[in-house]
Amino acid sequence: MTNWQTVCRVTDLTPNIGVCALVEDQQVAIFNCARTDSLYAVANFDPIGKANVLSRGIIGSIEGEPYVASPLYKQHFHLQTGACLEEPKQQIKTYPVRAHEGEIQVSI
């Protein structure tokens, strides 16, 4: 059984702008992608820049796939898999996220 934690209201998310939420002591970056009309939740920690900054990254697509670019060194992390495009050995965690009854919920 999945344990969902409410982090904000759907109306609190601005399309294409990330927000950071604390979920079970983990910083999670949450994105509402307007192009795909999808929600994404990934670890906020950039393993290359060694800082919690990914919620401030720019989201976009590369060859039709959703990515967030770190605001530090501009590496691109896949929003569904967490894989780093430029440095394949680097990976960020991804989390289940959903909109439920007007609330954004994340599970860790």
N, C-alpha and C positions, 0 to 999 in steps of 0.2 A: 504494500500500500504506500502510495506517495504522500509525503507530508508537504503540503503547499503552505507557503508563508506569504501573506499579503504585504506588498512593499509600497504600493501607492494606488491611486485611482487611475483609470485609463485616461481620464481628462488631464492628469498631471504630466503625461508624456507629450512632449513636442515631437512631431515626426522628424526623423533623421538627426535628433540630438540625444546623446546618451545621458543617462543619470546613473548615479551610484547608490546602491542600497546595501545595508549590512544584513546578511542572511546567515543565521547561525554562526556568527563571528567571522564570516567570509565577506569581503568586499566584492560585490557583483555589479558589473556594468550591464545596464539594460538599454536596449535600443528598439525603437519602433520604426521600421523601415517603410517609408511611404511607397517606394517603388514596388516592393513585393507584398506590401500590406501584411508584414510578418513581424513578430516579436522575437528578439534574440537576447540571451543572457549568457555572459561570459565572465570569467575572472577579470577583475579590474587591474590585476597586477601584470605589468609588462615585464616578462622575464629577461628581456634584453636591456631595457633601460633601468631595470630594478626599481620600479616605482609604481604606485597605484594611480595610473593615469588613463587607462583605456577608455573610461567613460567619457573622457574629453577628446577622444579621437574622432576622426571623420569617417563616416561610413559611406560605402559606395560599392560598385561591382566591378569585377575584373573577369572578363569572358563570361558574364552572366551570373557569376557567383558572388555572394555577399561577403564583404570584408570590412574590417575596421583598421584604419591606419593609426599606429601609435603616434601621439603628438610629440614624442621625443625623437626617435630616430627613423620614423616613418615606415617601419616594417608593417606588413599587412597580415592580419590574422583572420582566418576564415571564421565567420560568425556561426556556422553550423558545426564545424569539426574542431575548431581551435588551432588548426595547423597554420604555421607561419610560411608564407609564400617565399620569402627571401632566404630564410634560414630553416630548412625542413626539420632540423633536430630540435627546434623550439616549438613548444605547444602550450596553449592556454586551455584551461578547463571551460567546458560549456555546461549549461544547466537547463533543465526543462523550465519553460516559462509559458504562461497562459494568461489570457484575459477571461475572467470569470465573474459574472454578475457586476460588471463595471469596475473590477479591481484587477490590478496586475499582480500575479502570484508567481513565485519562484520556488523550486524544490531543489534541495541539495542532498 
